[in-house]
Structure formats: structure tokens, C-alpha cells
Amino acid sequence: MYKILVAEDDFSLAQAFEKQLTSWGNEVKCVKDFQNLLKDFNDYKPHLVLLDIMLPFYNGYYWCTEIRKISNVPIIFISSASDNMNIIMAMNMGGDEFISKPVDLSVMNAKIGAVLRRTYNMNRQISVLEHRGAVLNLDDGSLMFNNKKIELTKNEFRIMQTLMQNKGKIVSRETLMTKLWQMDMYVEENTLTVNVNRLRKKLENEGLCDFIKTKVGSGYIIE
């Protein structure tokens, strides 16, 4: 279990973060006194800080600087000001990641998980893939989108994994068939088409339209 300190002055949003993060097995504390944020940090000793840039009294850049004087704990900035200048400043001030508002909670979970693994378990491979807000968990084979879990069959998971690992590139039908063959199940051409179409329909029902595109004569692509 990781301890996460949330510094967000929109209390309804902070509560949404807390609910989401605790549902994924983390312990969460939300800052209440934004004039003494460093005291909460020292008392709580979090593994990660979720830090809004625009805060009362002092902004997130100030608190990041103060935290960096005493700790290298990972800091993820949150802001509606997601232009390149703010992102660059956040990274230069010592931030480890940047999340834009409005926050997609699935993307937030993916980014927090990646930073935590990178920081506390360097030898473990990244176990999620993300695109357009869809987060594929390689550990349990689940797909999250809009804070909702989409159940996938084994074949659908393998197809999604292969396409997301090669997003922006055309994946041939032969490659997908070989992937499924290597995973102990032979797939005929027509069976592959049925699997892809069923997966597309499942994604569309959850709002992920045109997620998988067909390149006639070549294969499939996630752009």
C-alpha cells in the first residue's frame, strides 16, 4: 500500500481523487490547511504527492521547491494550465509527471502507478498501456475507460495489447494471428475478424469509437 498526499483546493475534486485512489489499494490524505502544507507532508510521510499548481497562499511550484529541500519523493503536478510552458516549469521545478485538468481518473491511476513503480521498484516492467484515456492493465488483463472496467476475453486482451504496444503502426493480420498462436491458440483468418469486430463493438459501447482502425490489405492500427 502506498501513501499519497493530495494537495487540491477543490474539495469535491480532492474527494474524487481520494475515492479513486483508495479503491486501487492506496492510502490517501487530503491537505486541508494550505498555509502549512509542509507540516502535512512531514507528518504523513507520503510515497507520492499529487500537487495542484493553483493553491491558496502559495502555489504548487513553491511547495514543490520546499519539498525538494528535504525529500526526493515523487511529485505529480495537476493543472488546468496545461500549456508547454507550465509543463516545462513543473518538470524543471522537480516534478515527476504532469496531469491536465479536467482529470481522466483512469489516466491519473495509470500515471501514478507508473511513477510509483519507477520510484520504488525499478526492476519491474511497466504493467499498463494507455491511449486516448483507455488504460490496459497487463497484470490482470482488464481495460479501464471513464472510470469503468471493461471486461475482455483472453483473445481481446491479446489483440489490444499487441495493437497498443504498436500504436501508430500498422499491425498485420499475420502478426496478430501469430501472437494468438504463440499464446497457445490457433486462430483462422475469419476467427480473427470476428474477434476484432466483437472487440470494436465492446469499445464503441463504452464510448471508444474508431479506436481500432482497419487498413485494407495491411492490417489494423491504433492511431
C-alpha positions as CSV (number, residue, x, y, z in Angstrom):
1,M,0.0,0.0,0.0
2,Y,1.3,3.5,-1.0
3,K,0.6,6.7,0.9
4,I,-0.5,9.5,-1.3
5,L,-0.8,13.2,-0.2
6,V,-3.4,15.1,-2.3
7,A,-3.0,18.9,-2.4
8,E,-6.0,20.1,-4.3
9,D,-8.2,23.0,-3.0
10,D,-11.3,22.0,-5.0
11,F,-12.5,19.7,-2.2
12,S,-15.1,17.8,-4.4
13,L,-12.3,17.0,-6.8
14,A,-9.9,16.1,-3.9
15,Q,-12.6,13.7,-2.6
16,A,-13.0,12.1,-6.1
17,F,-9.2,11.6,-6.2
18,E,-9.3,10.1,-2.7
19,K,-12.1,7.7,-3.5
20,Q,-10.5,6.6,-6.8
21,L,-7.0,6.1,-5.3
22,T,-8.2,4.2,-2.2
23,S,-10.3,1.9,-4.5
24,W,-7.0,0.9,-6.1
25,G,-5.5,0.0,-2.7
26,N,-3.7,3.2,-1.7
27,E,-3.9,5.2,1.5
28,V,-4.8,8.9,0.9
29,K,-4.6,12.1,2.9
30,C,-6.1,15.3,1.5
31,V,-4.5,18.6,2.6
32,K,-6.9,20.9,4.5
33,D,-4.5,23.7,5.6
34,F,-2.9,25.1,2.5
35,Q,-0.8,27.6,4.5
36,N,1.0,24.8,6.3
37,L,1.2,22.1,3.6
38,L,4.8,21.1,4.6
39,K,3.6,20.1,8.0
40,D,1.1,17.6,6.5
41,F,3.9,16.3,4.3
42,N,6.3,15.8,7.3
43,D,3.6,14.3,9.5
44,Y,2.2,11.9,6.8
45,K,5.5,11.0,5.1
46,P,3.8,10.1,1.8
47,H,5.2,7.9,-1.0
48,L,3.9,10.4,-3.6
49,V,2.4,13.9,-3.7
50,L,-0.4,14.9,-6.0
51,L,0.0,18.7,-6.2
52,D,-2.2,21.3,-7.8
53,I,-0.4,24.3,-9.2
54,M,-3.0,26.9,-8.3
55,L,-3.4,26.8,-4.5
56,P,-4.3,29.4,-1.8
57,F,-1.5,31.3,-0.1
58,Y,1.4,29.7,-2.1
59,N,1.3,27.9,-5.5
60,G,2.3,24.3,-6.2
61,Y,5.7,25.4,-7.6
62,Y,6.6,27.0,-4.2
63,W,5.6,23.8,-2.3
64,C,7.5,21.6,-4.7
65,T,10.6,23.7,-4.1
66,E,10.1,23.4,-0.3
67,I,9.5,19.6,-0.5
68,R,12.6,19.2,-2.7
69,K,14.7,20.8,0.0
70,I,14.0,17.8,2.3
71,S,12.8,14.9,0.1
72,N,13.0,13.3,-3.4
73,V,9.5,11.8,-3.0
74,P,7.8,11.8,-6.5
75,I,5.6,14.8,-7.2
76,I,2.8,14.8,-9.8
77,F,1.5,18.2,-10.8
78,I,-2.1,18.8,-11.7
79,S,-3.3,21.9,-13.5
80,S,-5.9,23.2,-16.0
81,A,-3.0,25.4,-17.4
82,S,-1.5,22.6,-19.5
83,D,0.4,24.6,-22.0
84,N,4.0,23.7,-22.7
85,M,5.5,26.4,-20.6
86,N,3.6,25.2,-17.4
87,I,4.6,21.6,-18.1
88,I,8.2,22.5,-18.6
89,M,8.3,24.7,-15.5
90,A,6.7,21.9,-13.5
91,M,9.4,19.4,-14.6
92,N,12.2,21.9,-14.1
93,M,10.9,22.6,-10.5
94,G,11.3,18.9,-9.7
95,G,8.0,17.4,-10.7
96,D,8.0,13.8,-12.0
97,E,4.8,13.9,-14.1
98,F,2.0,16.3,-15.2
99,I,-1.7,15.7,-15.3
100,S,-4.0,18.1,-17.2
101,K,-7.5,19.1,-16.0
102,P,-10.2,18.0,-16.5
103,V,-8.6,14.9,-15.0
104,D,-9.4,11.5,-16.5
105,L,-9.2,9.3,-13.4
106,S,-8.1,6.2,-15.4
107,V,-5.2,8.1,-16.8
108,M,-4.4,9.5,-13.4
109,N,-4.3,6.0,-12.0
110,A,-2.0,4.9,-14.8
111,K,0.4,7.8,-14.4
112,I,0.5,7.4,-10.6
113,G,1.1,3.7,-10.9
114,A,3.9,4.2,-13.4
115,V,5.7,6.8,-11.2
116,L,5.3,4.6,-8.1
117,R,6.8,1.6,-9.9
118,R,9.5,3.6,-11.4
119,T,10.5,5.0,-8.0
120,Y,10.0,2.1,-5.7
121,N,10.5,-1.0,-7.9
122,M,12.9,-0.1,-10.7
123,N,13.2,-3.7,-11.9
124,R,9.5,-4.2,-12.5
125,Q,8.3,-3.7,-16.1
126,I,5.5,-1.1,-16.7
127,S,2.3,-3.0,-16.4
128,V,-0.1,-0.6,-18.1
129,L,-0.6,0.7,-21.6
130,E,-2.6,3.9,-22.1
131,H,-4.1,5.6,-25.2
132,R,-7.0,8.1,-25.5
133,G,-7.8,7.6,-21.9
134,A,-8.1,3.8,-22.2
135,V,-5.8,2.0,-19.8
136,L,-4.9,-1.6,-20.4
137,N,-3.7,-3.4,-17.2
138,L,-1.2,-6.1,-18.3
139,D,-1.2,-7.7,-14.9
140,D,-4.9,-8.6,-14.7
141,G,-6.0,-8.2,-18.4
142,S,-8.5,-5.5,-17.6
143,L,-9.3,-2.4,-19.6
144,M,-10.3,0.9,-17.8
145,F,-12.1,3.8,-19.5
146,N,-14.0,6.7,-18.0
147,N,-13.5,5.1,-14.5
148,K,-15.3,2.0,-15.7
149,K,-13.8,-1.5,-16.1
150,I,-14.3,-3.2,-19.4
151,E,-14.1,-7.0,-19.3
152,L,-12.1,-8.5,-22.1
153,T,-11.8,-12.1,-23.3
154,K,-8.2,-13.6,-23.5
155,N,-8.2,-13.1,-27.3
156,E,-9.5,-9.5,-27.0
157,F,-6.8,-8.7,-24.4
158,R,-4.1,-10.1,-26.6
159,I,-5.3,-8.1,-29.6
160,M,-5.5,-4.9,-27.6
161,Q,-2.1,-5.5,-26.0
162,T,-0.4,-6.0,-29.4
163,L,-2.1,-3.0,-31.0
164,M,-1.4,-0.7,-28.1
165,Q,2.2,-1.8,-27.9
166,N,2.5,-0.8,-31.5
167,K,0.2,2.3,-31.5
168,G,0.8,4.5,-34.5
169,K,2.0,1.5,-36.5
170,I,0.0,-0.9,-38.7
171,V,-0.1,-4.4,-37.3
172,S,-0.6,-7.1,-39.9
173,R,-3.3,-9.7,-39.6
174,E,-0.4,-12.3,-39.7
175,T,1.2,-10.7,-36.7
176,L,-2.0,-10.8,-34.7
177,M,-2.6,-14.4,-35.7
178,T,1.0,-15.3,-34.7
179,K,0.6,-13.6,-31.4
180,L,-2.5,-15.6,-30.6
181,W,-0.9,-18.8,-32.0
182,Q,2.1,-18.3,-29.6
183,M,-0.3,-17.9,-26.8
184,D,-1.5,-21.5,-27.3
185,M,-4.5,-20.9,-29.5
186,Y,-4.6,-21.2,-33.3
187,V,-6.8,-18.5,-35.0
188,E,-8.1,-18.8,-38.5
189,E,-8.4,-15.6,-40.6
190,N,-12.2,-15.5,-40.2
191,T,-11.9,-16.1,-36.4
192,L,-9.6,-13.1,-36.1
193,T,-12.0,-10.9,-38.0
194,V,-14.8,-12.0,-35.6
195,N,-12.7,-11.3,-32.6
196,V,-11.7,-7.8,-33.8
197,N,-15.2,-6.9,-34.7
198,R,-16.5,-8.1,-31.3
199,L,-13.8,-6.1,-29.5
200,R,-14.7,-3.0,-31.6
201,K,-18.3,-3.3,-30.7
202,K,-17.4,-3.6,-27.0
203,L,-15.2,-0.5,-27.1
204,E,-17.9,1.5,-29.0
205,N,-20.5,0.7,-26.4
206,E,-18.3,2.3,-23.8
207,G,-17.6,5.4,-25.9
208,L,-14.3,4.4,-27.6
209,C,-15.4,4.8,-31.2
210,D,-12.9,4.3,-34.1
211,F,-10.3,3.1,-31.5
212,I,-9.1,0.3,-33.8
213,K,-9.0,1.1,-37.5
214,T,-8.6,-1.2,-40.4
215,K,-6.0,-0.6,-43.1
216,V,-7.4,-2.5,-46.0
217,G,-4.9,-5.0,-47.3
218,S,-2.5,-4.3,-44.5
219,G,-4.0,-4.9,-41.1
220,Y,-5.1,-2.9,-38.1
221,I,-3.9,0.3,-36.3
222,I,-4.5,2.3,-33.2
223,E,-3.7,5.9,-34.0
